[in-house]
Amino acid sequence: MTAAPSRLLPALRSGLFGTRTNTLITLAMLLVLSQVVPPFLRWAVLDATFSGNAAACSREGACWAFVVAKLRFILFAFYPPELQWRPSLVIVLLTAILAASALPRFWGRPLLVAWPLTILACWLLMQGAFTATPIPSNQWGGLPVTLFVWAVCFAAATPIAVLLALARRSTLGGLRTFSVLYIELMRGTPMVAILYVAMLILPMALPDELSFDKMLRAILMVTLFWAAYIAEVIRAGLQAIPNGQREAATALGLGYWRTQRLVILPQALRVVIPGMVNLAIGFLLATSLLAVIGIFDLLNAARASAADPQWLGFYNEAYIVVAVIYFVICFGASRYSRWLERRLAGGKEGSAAASGGKPSPALRKE
């Protein structure tokens, strides 16, 4: 739980100046901040231009007028302006399904049904369904594409990763060998190479009647690529579960799949929450690599906005906007990870208390 206000100041004093090493580090950081913060504030606030055109902006300060003029392009790229309510609605739908997935009270079959329906609705919205002219994926871009690719690929890769992790621990030699080869091959291949396969190799490998949009090809290959990384994190959680859990489930007459679903996987996934969130944050940042195959994600749209001849060269402002968006999402995911760990640990503590057992000191502290 959060420290009481009366205990916050002593905790800060102890953390910042409690030892000689902490004191030296604190003083060094204060020195660095004194050299960095004032020039940044002068550039970002005091000498900044908040309205007007490019001619009104001075090179000594930030040109936030550029952000005002190009924000819609940064968020939606080349999507037709009169239809930008569609990608806006996609952002709302994805945010809603991610928020529902983050709350344990919504975990269940309805959520599993809501995910494919939400993905289908987002795809139809971005595609311009029920309009006179469909919107090709070449015109998609910005924040909706980043969120859509990230959410779809991570959601689709997780069940594949669970199967791969179980297969790697299987007693069937052929299945285990396949899983090991697949995971190590994918993890040993750069994501850029995977995207080039989606762009160049996959269309040639498929018959003409099975050709499909490059966005779908990218989502397919990225999903298979991310599944290998998630599988290793889940395998670590599986290995953390004592064998006695499986033996007890077997003694109760549970089969392999019921044991995994009811006993092993819930505990393993609880253990790997920090690793899964860390991967999710890394995967979100990795979506910027979609630019190598011509997909305008959020970062690529910001870069293109600063290449406009009317607003040429304001890259710093564009990248700051993108950095703030990425930071808000990643910081929120990090805080959610800590909250979920405490929530699940609290549930475990309550179960132990109800059964007459004593929770560990770590759980009592939480």
N, C-alpha and C positions, 0 to 999 in steps of 0.2 A: 504494500500500500504506500501511498505518497507520504513522505515525511511531514510531520506537523510543522507549521511555520516557526514555532519556537525552537525546533531542532534543525531548521534549514541553515541558519547562519553558522552555527558551530560546525555543521557538516561541510559547508563550503570553506570555512576557515581551515578545517583539518585537511580537506582535499587539496586546497591551493597552497597552503603554507605549513602543512603539518610536519613536513620533513625538510631537510636542507635541499634535497633533490627536487621536491615539489616546488619549493620556493624559487630555485634557480629556473626551473621550467616556466613557472608563472611569470617571472620577471622577463624572461626571454620572449615569451609570447606577447606580453604587454609592449615590449620594445618593437616587435614586428608589427603589431597592430597600430602603434603610433605612427609608423612609417607608411602603412598601407591605407588605413581608414580615412584620414583627412584628405589625401589626394582623390580617393574614390568618391567621397562625398562632394568634393568640389566639382568633379567631373559629372557625377550623376544628378546633383541637385542645384548647386549654386550657379554653375555655368551652363546648365542644361537648357534646351529649347523644348517647350511643351506644346507649341502650336505653330502653324504656318507650313511653309513648304521647305524643300531641301535648301533653297537659297537662304532661308532665314536661319538655318542651323550653322553654328560655328564649330570648327573642328576642335576647339578647346573643351567643349562640353558635350554631353550626350544629346542626341536628337530624338527625344521621345515623340516628337511629331511624326517621325517615321513609323514608330510602333502604332500610333493611332491610325495612320493611313494604310498600313500593310497588315494589321492584325488579322483581318478576315482572310487574307491570302495565307498568312502563316498557319492559321487554324484549318483552312479548307482547301488551300492550293488552287487548282484550276477548276474546281467544281463550279458549275454555273451559279452566279450570284442569286438569281431569282429562285433557285431550288436549294439554297443552303440551309433551309429549315430541315431538310432531310438528314444531312450529316449531323446537324445539331441534335436531332431526335435520336440518331444512332449513339451519340455520346451519352445522352440521357439513359437510353436503354441499357447500354453496356455498364454505365455506372450503377444503375439499379440492380442488375443481375450480379455484379461483383459485390455490391453491398449486401445483398441477400445471401450470397454464398459465404460472406465473411461472418455472418451471425449464426451461431449453432442452433438457434431456435428454428431456423428455416431448413436445416439439413434434413433431407428426406426425399421421397420419390417425386413430390411436386417440383422440387428444385431441379431434379434430373430431367424432368419433362420441360421445364421452363428454359433450360439452357439451349437445346436445339431450336426451340421456337424463337427465342431471342436472336440467335445467330441467323436464322432464316429471315426474320423480319429486318435485321440490320442489312443483310445482303440485298434484299429486295429494295430497301430504301436507298441504299447507295447506288444500286443499278438503275434507279429511276423507274421502277415498276409503276404501271398505270399512268404513265405520262406519254405524250406524243412521241418523244424522242428518248430512247434509252441512253443512259450515261455510261460510256465505256470506262473501264478501270484505269485507262491512261489519264483520265481527268480526276480520279480520286486522289486524295492526298491530305496531308496535315494530321491533326490530332485524331480524327476518326479512324484513319488507316492504322496509325500506331496502336491505338487501343484495340481495334478489331483484330489485327494480326496477333497481338500479344495475348489477348483473352482467348481467342479461338485456339491458337497453337498450344498454349499452356493447358487449357482445359482438355483438349484432345490428346495431348501427349501424356497426361497423368495416368489415365487407365492403361495406356500402352506400356508406360514405365512400370506400373505395378506388375503386369504380366511378365515383363522382361526380368524384373527383380526376382519374382518367384521362379521363373525358368532358370535363372543363373544359380539358384540354390536347390534346384531339382536334383533328384537322384537318377533321372533319365539322362544318360550321357549325351545322346544326340541333341536333346533339347537344351541342355546346359551349354554344350559347345556352340550351338547356334546363337544363344543369347550372348555368350562371351565374345564371339566374333563380331556380332552386330554392334554391341556396346563399344568395344574397343575401336572398331573401324570408324564409327560415327564420332567418337570422342577424339580420335586422331586426325580428323579431317576439319579444316577451317570452315567456318560458316559461310565465308565468301565462296568457297568451292561448291558447297551445297547449293547456294543460290544460283551459281552458274550452271549447275546440273539441272536445276529447275527451269532455267531460262533457255538453255541450248541443247542439252542432252535429252531431257525427258520428252520434248516434242518430237524428236527424231526416233525415239524408242517406241512411241505409241503410234498405232494406226491412225490414219487421217480422220476416221469417223469418231475417234476418241479424243481428239484435240480439245483442250479447254483453256480458259483464260489464264494469263500469266499470274494473276493474283492467286487463283486457286492452286496453281503449280507451286508457287512460293509457299503458301500455307501448308500444303502437303509435305514438302521437303523439310520445311522448318519444324513441323510437328514431329516428323521422324527423327530429326536431328536432336531436338530438345528432349525427346523421350529417353535417349541414351544417358543424358546427364541426370535427369530426374530418377532414372532407374537405379543409379549408383547411390543416390541419397536415400532412396527407399530401402535399398539392400542393407545399407548401414543400420537403418532402424530395425529391420528384420533380424539382423545379427545381434542386436542389443536385447532381444527378448529371450529370456532363459528357456532352455529346452523343456523345463518342467511344465511350462504353459501348454506346450503341444502334448506332452504326455498326459497331463490332466484332462485335456479336451478329448484325447483318444480314449482314456479310461471312462469318460462319460458317454462314449458312443458317437461322438461327432466325427463326421467324415472330413476329408482334407479341405474341401472348399468351405464348409461351414466353420471349420476351425480357423481358417484364414480370415473369413469375413467377420466372425463374431469375437474372436479372441486375439489373434496375432496382429492383423492389420490395424485395428483401432489403436492398439498400444504402440505399434511401430510408427504410425503416422503422427501420433502425439510427440514422439521422441524427435522426429525430424522436422518439426515446424520451423525452427530457425533456419535450417538448411534449405527448406522449400521456399521460404520467403526470400532468402538470399539469392537463390536461383531466379525467382520471379523478378527481382529487381534487376539482376544482370541481364535477363532476357529482354526486359523492357528497354534497357539501354542498347541492347544488341539489335533492336529493330531498325536502328539508324543504318545498318548495313544493307537494308533493302534498296538504298539509293544506287547500289552497283548494278541493279537490274532495272533501273528506271522507274521505281515506285517511289512516289513523293511522300515519304513519311514526314513527321513533324520537323525533324532537323533539316531534311533536304528542302522542305518548303520554306523554312526560314532562310536558308542559304540562297535560294532562288529569289526570295523577296528583296534581298540586298543587292541582287544583280540587276534590278530594274533600272534602266537608264535615268529615270526621273529621281531615283533615290539610291544612286550608286554608292556603294562603299560603306554603308552603315551596318557592317557585320556584327560589331560588338553589341549593339542594341538588340539585333535579331537573336543572337546567341544567348543573351541574358534572359530574354523572354522564354526561350526554350528551356534554359537551365532552371528557371523558376518553376515551370510546369513539371519538368522531370523531378525536381526536388520535392515538390508538394506530393506527387504520387509516391515517390520512393520513401520519403519520410513518413507518410501516412501508412505505408505498408510495414515499415519497421515498427512503428508504434502499435499497429494492429497485431504484429507477431508477439510482442511482449504482453499485450492484453490477452490474447488467446492462450498463451502459455499460462498466465496466472489464472485464467478462467478454468482451463482444464485441470490445472493443479488443484484449484479450489474444489472442483468436483471430486477429484481423487481423494482429497483430504476428508471431504464430507462422507464418502463411502467408507473410508477407514474408521471414522468416528462412529458411524452407524453400526459397524460390525464389532465395535469394542476395541479396535486396534488403535495404536498410537501413531499418528503421522510423524514423518521424519522432521527433524529440526528445520530443514530447508522449507518444507511445506508450511510449518507453523509460522515461520518468518514471513512467508508470502501472505 
